[in-house]
Amino acid sequence: MAHRPLHQLADIVRSKNAGPYRITFDVIFTDRARYEHVRDSGAITPESVASAYGLPLSQISSFFHIDQAMAIKVTIIRPRAQGSGGDGDMYGCQHHVPLMKIAVPEDA
């Protein structure tokens, strides 16, 4: 079965702080068919996000689909608190890359 990385299907994949202890991710589509394909494929789940980030599933604090907005929203507990020693991204805006690489089957 052929796969495509999420970034080839979604129009926007972004991350940002959701307070000093969480990072939130938005996956947004402008095409309903592409959104429903990704949503229904089962490729983007709390488990696949945890795996992409090397986190235990318990670190995924929320995950939901927003059908009206054609979006998927995920929030994780930050591996390090914002601004603490070793935090390389104070604003949380560079954490989306592993999410962009998750493979989505072409035929769901």
Secondary structure, DSSP 8 states (H G I E B T S, - for coil): --EEEGGGT-SEEEEEESSTTEEEEEEE-S-HHHHHHHHHHT-SSHHHHHHHHT--GGGEEEEEEEGGGTEEEEEEE-SS-TTSTT-S-TTSTT--HHHHT-EEES--
